[in-house]
Amino acid sequence: MYDPQVYGLLGAVLLLHLGTLVYVYIRRNGDEGSPAPDRDGETVDRGTETAVDAGTEADETVVCTECGVRNAADYRFCRACVADLSGTPAQGGSEAFSNAA
C-alpha cells in the first residue's frame, strides 16, 4: 500500500513522541520526596510552609491562599503554585512567620 520508508518514518515519529511524553512525565513526577526548584532557581518545598529566603527575614510577606506558602509582599504570583497574590493582604515581619496558616 505505502512505501516501507513511510512506515519507517511514521515509526520514528511515534518513538520520538513517546520519548517526549516519558521525558515530560519524569520531569514532572521525577522525585516526589525532594523539594522542587521554582522559576528563580530557589528550592521550594511544596509540602510545608517556606520562608521567602532561607537566610533572611522579610519585612512583609504574603501567605498564598491556595497552598499556604509565604511569599515576599512584592510578588504578584505564588512561588510554589503560581496562584495570583494581588488580592491577598500583606503581613508584617516575624509575626507572619509564626502565625501563618
N, C-alpha and C positions, 0 to 999 in steps of 0.2 A: 504494500500500500504506500508507505513512505520510504524514503531512503534511510538506511541504517544510521547515517550521520545525524539525521534529525532526531532519532531516538537517543543517540548518544548525547547530543546537545541538550535535549529535554531532561535526560537523567542527570547531567552535570548541573543544570539549573536547579533541579529539585534537591540535589545534595547540598548545593550552596545555600538554598533557602532553609533546609533542615539544620545546617550548621549555624546559620544566623539565629534561628529560633533557640537552639541549645545555648549559644553564647549569651543571648539576652536573658534566658531563664537563669543561667548560672550567675550573671551579673546582679540580677535582682534578688535571688534567693540563695546566693552562694554560701555564706557562713552566717547562720542566724544568730550565733552566740556572740559575735563580735560587733562593736559599735560601727555604724556606717558613717563615712565622711559626708559632710554636707557640701554644698557647691563652693564654699570658700576653702575647702580642704581641711577644715577643723572637724574633729571627731565628735559626733553627736550620738549618744546612746539613746535610742528611741524608746527604750523600755522604762527609763527612770527620768526624773527631773534633772535638768542640767543647768549649770551656771552659764552665763553669757561667755565669759572667758575663764578658763580654769584657774589662772593665777591672779586675776584681778577682780575687784568688786566693782560692779557698775553702779552709777549714781541712781539710775532709774531703769526698771525692767518692765516688760510686758509679758504676762503669762498667757500662752495660747489657750483659747477656749476649746480647741479641738483635741489637743494632745497633752496639754499641761506643761510644755517645755517653756522655760524662761528665755526671753529674747531681749536684746537691747531696745530701749524706748524708741530709737530712730529706725528700727527695722519695719518695713512695710509688710513683709511676709514671714511666717514662722520658719526657723532654721531647720526644723525636723519634718514637718508635714506640709509646708508651703501654703498654709491657710492665710487668708487676709487678716492682718492685725490692725487695720485702720480704725476700727470702732472700739478697740479694746483699750481701757484706761491704763495709764502707766502707774506703776507702784514705785515708791522711793526706797533707795538704799538697802540696808541689810534686812529690814523687815520683809522685803519682797522675797528674800531667800528663805526666811524661816516660816513665813505664813503662806507660801504658795501652795496651790491645790495639788 
